[in-house]
Amino acid sequence: MKSGKSLQEFAVELDRQNKVKRDFLVDTRSLRMEATGDVAPVLAMQDRRSNATTIFGINEIAHDQIGSRLSIPAKYYDRMRVEQPHLLAENVNTWFSANPEKRMVRTLDGTARAFLSNKYRPIDNYEIANVVLPVIQQMREARIESMELTDRRMYLKVVNPRLEREVAPGDIVQAGILITNSEVGMSSVSIQPLVYQLICTNGMVVNDAATRQYHIGSGNEAGDNNVLYRTQTLKAMDRAFMYKVADTVKAAVDEVRFGKVVELMKAAKGARMTTTDIPRVVELASKDFGIQQNESKGILDHLIRGGDFSLYGLANATTRQAQDVESYDRSTELESIGYDILKMPRGQWNRLADAAAA
């Protein structure tokens, strides 16, 4: 499992972000993208009451969301952004005015980090952490194995050593949970089972048994200077939701579900590769599961070093590769892909082996 921030580093950064982030609800006719010389495009927000203008940088997520909302093809948007930023600004501003609507603009450190619907319901990392961290601390012997804040998500990976099983002699796994949230529209609040392997500190995300809460509401309101504020109704909904989150975390480490995953692991360990062309098996599996070429090479290396040429070995090599990638977001995606490989239907597994042997 990829290491992230320490608890102190996490808490300090979470508190800092909570103090400096700002949300705005703004008519797109009051927004303009501006491009000057070689400087990256910026977003200018005008307050029609005071006529004051605030300038924000634009991160990758917000660029993607602006292009998507305005139906500008991603390749064309990116090309204009690099080669003709003035043309990009002209395109964006034309559609901002031609199809006016209210949008939520979420900002952090002077940068627009999300361009979202008026109905997007902010459920923020600070609130989630304040609810779940005390619950985790009350869970006997539970430990936070990894935690991180990225531009896309917050991650809390918790292991409960009181619930463990043996897949094979010396191969011990423990139950855990993964808690994630996105403040920028990349995903829902999610609580998922996690399996932690002691022998190689791999983490595997059980992605077909998640509890989710989507960031959807009935509409937001803005006060002075387009600043978003929450109504009493939304605040009451948030409190009710946080109680639900706390209860879900308490019950998330389910012994029956964990036992089923362990049995799946044992069965996968018996699904041996029927070909000696191991690189070809990894190549074909990588295509099936959206694994990049450089990641595939790492998986092959870990598979050969591990010496377990079974479906279980391939899944473990994938979660081991998750520790080596730079992006924490991608690392967690690979931990999830590892589980997808583990539960691969035997017919698909046999077809992979047959194709590799052909």
Salt bridges, closest charged atoms under 4 A:
GLU13 OE1 - ARG16 NE 3.07
ASP15 OD2 - LYS19 NZ 3.05
ASP23 OD2 - ARG106 NH2 2.78
ASP27 OD2 - ARG29 NH2 2.76
GLU60 OE2 - ARG81 NH2 2.66
GLU83 OE1 - ARG79 NE 3.18
GLU101 OE1 - ARG69 NH2 2.77
ASP109 OD1 - ARG16 NH1 2.85
ASP124 OD2 - LYS21 NZ 3.25
ASP124 OD1 - ARG106 NH2 2.92
GLU127 OE2 - ARG230 NH1 2.98
GLU141 OE2 - ARG140 NE 3.88
GLU145 OE1 - ARG143 NE 2.61
GLU148 OE1 - LYS5 NZ 2.52
GLU183 OE2 - LYS21 NZ 2.91
GLU183 OE1 - ARG113 NH1 2.83
ASP208 OD2 - LYS343 NZ 3.38
ASP224 OD1 - ARG49 NH1 2.88
ASP238 OD1 - ARG121 NH2 3.14
ASP238 OD2 - ARG230 NH1 2.60
GLU255 OE2 - ARG165 NH2 3.82
GLU263 OE2 - LYS266 NZ 3.72
GLU283 OE2 - ARG280 NH1 3.06
GLU283 OE2 - LYS287 NZ 3.71
GLU295 OE2 - ARG330 NE 2.84
ASP301 OD2 - ARG305 NE 3.26
ASP308 OD2 - LYS269 NZ 2.96
ASP308 OD1 - ARG272 NH1 3.01
ASP324 OD2 - HIS302 NE2 2.70
ASP324 OD1 - ARG320 NH1 2.89
GLU333 OE1 - ARG330 NH1 2.86
GLU335 OE1 - LYS157 NZ 2.78
